[in-house]
Amino acid sequence: METIVLQVTGMACGGCAERIDAVLRRVEGVREVAADHTTGRVEVRVGSAWPGRQVLVERITGAGYDVIEGASA
């Protein structure tokens, strides 16, 4: 498994983190999601068959949050 780390802005509470968790768990190949609203850090563990980082970013932005590209999370 591989771990993808994303820095996300706009998460204001635990409910926001839960929403991101739910959105990303519906992506094929995603095994685990850990979103932390206090740090803005989202860790996604993926298996070998997943559609790529861009799909994760699209799902997060589609849920109303922003991903900081190039940020070291």
Helices and strands as residue ranges (DSSP letters): E 2-9, H 14-25, E 30-36, E 41-46, H 53-62, E 66-67
